Amino acid sequence: MDIVYIAGLTAETVIGIYDWEREIRQQVTLDLEMGTDIRAAANTEDIDNTLNYKAVSDRLLEFIEASEFLLVETMAEEIASLVMQEFGVSWLRLKLGKPGAIPQAQSVGVIIERGNRG
Ligand SMILES: Nc1nc2c(c(=O)[nH]1)N=C([C@H](O)[C@@H](O)CO)CN2
């Protein structure tokens, strides 16, 4: 299995369980690994034969910036479902961070793996 990845994608969104968090936008960061087979694209140099990381990034930024989740867990699950359904990805690993949440920490968040490696 090969991997197409997106590292350090950042977006501003409404996220959090506290009342004050519903009034502001906070940064979230994404590291996403998507299982694929890159050989057809490598042989043809045709973007249509691979997972287009720009198309995935654009869609995720649109989705995250319009969302208003309470928990990072919910956002992570919804992002995983979106990527699998809309981009035909059968395995992914997602790290979703909320770097501003705990001032004494560099970041906090969740890491999930969904689907089959094939
Ligand atoms: N496992 C989680 N723990 C916490 C979350 C979360 O989404 N998942 N969220 C919060 C607050 O919103 C926090 O980010 C505010 O500082 C606390 N714990």
The ligand as an SDF file (V2000), in Angstrom:
LIG
                    3D

 18 19  0  0  0  0  0  0  0  0999 V2000
  -11.0080   14.1870   24.5360 N   0  0  0  0  0  0  0  0  0  0  0  0
  -11.3840   15.4900   24.5370 C   0  0  0  0  0  0  0  0  0  0  0  0
  -11.1790   16.2240   25.6230 N   0  0  0  0  0  0  0  0  0  0  0  0
  -11.5470   17.5250   25.6190 C   0  0  0  0  0  0  0  0  0  0  0  0
  -12.1600   18.0980   24.4840 C   0  0  0  0  0  0  0  0  0  0  0  0
  -12.3640   17.2990   23.3460 C   0  0  0  0  0  0  0  0  0  0  0  0
  -12.9010   17.7130   22.2980 O   0  0  0  0  0  0  0  0  0  0  0  0
  -11.9710   15.9920   23.4050 N   0  0  0  0  0  0  0  0  0  0  0  0
  -12.4820   19.4330   24.5000 N   0  0  0  0  0  0  0  0  0  0  0  0
  -12.2600   20.1920   25.5560 C   0  0  0  0  0  0  0  0  0  0  0  0
  -12.5000   21.6460   25.5190 C   0  0  0  0  0  0  0  0  0  0  0  0
  -13.3040   22.0370   24.4540 O   0  0  0  0  0  0  0  0  0  0  0  0
  -11.1130   22.2730   25.5200 C   0  0  0  0  0  0  0  0  0  0  0  0
  -10.5220   22.1420   24.2280 O   0  0  0  0  0  0  0  0  0  0  0  0
  -11.0770   23.6810   25.9720 C   0  0  0  0  0  0  0  0  0  0  0  0
   -9.7920   23.9730   26.4810 O   0  0  0  0  0  0  0  0  0  0  0  0
  -11.7030   19.6660   26.8050 C   0  0  0  0  0  0  0  0  0  0  0  0
  -11.3470   18.2710   26.7250 N   0  0  0  0  0  0  0  0  0  0  0  0
  1  2  1  0
  2  3  2  0
  2  8  1  0
  3  4  1  0
  4  5  2  0
  4 18  1  0
  5  6  1  0
  5  9  1  0
  6  7  2  0
  6  8  1  0
  9 10  2  0
 10 11  1  0
 10 17  1  0
 11 12  1  0
 11 13  1  0
 13 14  1  0
 13 15  1  0
 15 16  1  0
 17 18  1  0
M  END
$$$$
